C-alpha cells in the first residue's frame, strides 16, 4: 500500500465472513476476487486457508455479521435489530445448534480504538507454547511485544517457524517483512519463503494442539487499526489438517539461511530499512 494512502485505510473492516441459514459459517483469509482463484497474472498461484464452522459458534458469527450490516447501513437504512432478533425472526436468523463433540472453538474480534483482543490472545498463546510455534502470515510486521515473545521462544529452544510469501502483493509490506529476517535468524527462528508465489493464509499452530485461523495478519494494522476476527480451536479435528498443511507449506518453501542474507546488496538493505520506518502504517 502506498504510504500516502495508508491513512485512508485505517479502521477498515478486514473480516471475512459468510453465514448460511444460521447454521454454517465460513471464515478465514479468503476475500471475493479473481486473485483468490489464482487468476491474477502478477501473483499467479494463491495459497490461503479458510474454515467451515458449525455448532453454537455460528450464532456468535451471525451476531457479528448483523452488527456489521447495521453499522454499514447507518443513515441509509431503517433496519434495526428487531428485523433479525424479535420474536418473529429470532429463530430464523439465530439457530440454536447443539454443541458437537469436536473440541472447542472461540471467537476473537478486534475493533480499532476499542480493544486488542486478538493481540492479547496471540500473546497468551505464544507465551504458553512449550514445544512449537508455527506461524503463516503474508505480512510480517509485528508490534514489539509480539516480536519479543517470538524471540524469547526461539532462544528458549522452542521450534519457531514462520512462513511468508515468496512474492509480495504490496511493495512496502514485502520489503518491511524481509527486514526482520536477520533479527529472527539470530534468535534461532526459521523463516520459510513460500516458493509458489503468494501465500495469504493467517494461521498459527501452538504445540500442534491449539490453532488460530482468521483474517488478522501479524502486523500493526491488524492488531490495532482494523476490524479483524480469528477463530481459536482447541482439540478439533481440523488442527491435524492444519498441521499437515504446514508440513506441505514447509516443503514448498525456501528455508532462509545466513548465506542468502549475506548476499543482500547495500541497495536491498536500504530499501528494507526504509520500508521498516513505515511499519506502524503498513
Buried (B, 14 or more C-beta within 10 A) or exposed (E): BEEEEBEEBEEEBBBBBBBEEBBBBBBBBBEEEEBBEBEBEEBEEBBBBBBEBEBBBBBBBBBBBBEBEBEEEEEEEEEEEEBBBEEEEEEEBBBEBEEEEEBBBEBBBBBBEEEBBBBBBBBEBBEEBEEBBBBBBBBBBBBEEBBBBBBBBBEEEBBBBBBBBBBBBBEBBBBBBBBBBBEBBEBBBBBBBBBBBBBBBBBBBBBBBBBBBBBBBBBBBBBBBBBBBBBBBEEBEBBEEBBEBBEEBBEBBEEBEEEBBEEBEEEEBEBBEEBBEBBEBB
